[in-house]
């Protein structure tokens, strides 16, 4: 009997591995998304704009590259909050988020709260998610 139980357990394990492998592409994409969102949010929260910029879609970085002046503007503020308010996947491989971003001007100590619309896309070739909406626009409005 123990041999039969061991064969059954082995067969069950192999079946589970095969099922997991079959789901790997969609769950792998999801894992990549969660990892990218977590790391991007961390980069924003810790004011690592150069790290956050690496999540921006290369097509956008090429068409609208950030200049030294842009990086200097980000150095004038301190991000104090990054909270996802809504998140939706309108189609597979695409994510839209509404994010509340809090920041303080380091010279005036005035806090601002902004709502940012983020758009992310899955790049199957690069096997990663890209932020297609760019970094938050920190230019004061009004």
PyMOL commands that set and color helices and strands:
alter all, ss='L'
color gray80, all
select helices_A, chain A and resi 2-22+24-45+49-53+58-63+68-75
alter helices_A, ss='H'
color red, helices_A
select strands_A, chain A and resi 77-88+94-105+111-123+128-131
alter strands_A, ss='S'
color yellow, strands_A
deselect
rebuild
show_as cartoon
